[in-house]
């Protein structure tokens, strides 16, 4: 953190000078490594992370196995068409009973004088 605050306090000219010095140091390190016979870089770049972890052949095997499982499940079920769903859940007689009960309630309420309509 102290490094960042010191960079923020530098002038543009000082920043350019620091960048030039860094480049010179890197060049000198490369020359030294070349003379000594070392092939390693002074600052090794991290290896790129491998994305995924499965080959195309591995994915194909998984897909084939899943398709086989689904085929097995579908073969086990009988090929019978589903019955059509019934619309409405009340018979005409049930509807008539409810209507009669509602009429009786209204008649009772009117007779008692509690008509609030």
N, C-alpha and C positions, 0 to 999 in steps of 0.2 A: 504494500500500500504506500509505503514511503517512496518507492520508486516512481509510482504514478504521480504523486504530488510534486516530486522533483522535476519530472518531465513537464508538468503543467506550468512550472515557473520559468522554463527556459524560453529564450527568444527564438525566432525563426532561424536566425543565423546559427545559434548554438545547436538547434535540432539538426540542421543540415550537416554541421561539423560532426555531430555524434553519429549520424547515419553514415557519413564517409568513413569515420574511424571503424565502425562496425564492419563495413565492407572490406576495408584494408585488413582487419584482423582475420576475417573469413578467408580472404585470398592468401594471406601468409600461412594460415593453418593448412589450407589445401596444398600449398607448395611444400610445406614441411612433410605432410603425409606422403606426397609424391616422392620426395627425396628418400624418406625412410623406407618406403616400400609398402606402407599401409594403404589398403584400399578402402578403409572405412572413412566415412564422412565425419567431420567434427560434430555436427549436429545431425543425428540420425532421425529421419522422418519416421513417424510411427507407421506400421504396416496398415494398409486400409482394412477396415473391418469387413468381414465376409457377410454378405447379405443372404438371408435364407440359410438353409442348411441341408437342402435336399436336392438331389439331381432330378433331371427331367424323367429319367427312368424310374426313380423311386416314386415320384408323383404319379406316374402312369400305373405303377403296380397298385398304389393305394386306390386310385380311381377304379381300376378293374375289380379290385376286391369289393369295393363298396357297391358297384353295379351288380356283382354276383350276389351280395347279401340282399339287395332290394329285389332282385329277380326271385330269389328263394322265398322271400316274404310274400311277394305277389302271387307266386305259384301255390302257396299254402292256402290262400284265401279262395273260397268258392266264387265263381264268376256269376253271381246272382245280382240282378238289378235291384236297387233299393226300392222299397215300397213308397208310393207317393205319400207325401205328408198330408195329414188331415187338416182341413182349414176350419177354424173355429172350434170351440170346445164345448159348445152348449147345444143341447137338443131343443126342438120346438117346445116340447112339454116342459122342460126346465125353464125356458124363457117365459112361458105362460104362468108358471108357478110364481116366479119372481115378480111379474107384472101384477098378479092378483094380490100378492103380499104388499106391494107398494101402494096399490089402490086402497087396501084395507087400512094401512097406516095413515094415509091422507084423510080417509073418511073419519077415522078416529080423532085425528088432530083437528079437523074442521068441527066435529061435534063438540070437542072440548073447548073450542073458541081460540085456538092457538095458531090461527092462520097468519103467518107473518109475511105473506107475499104481498 
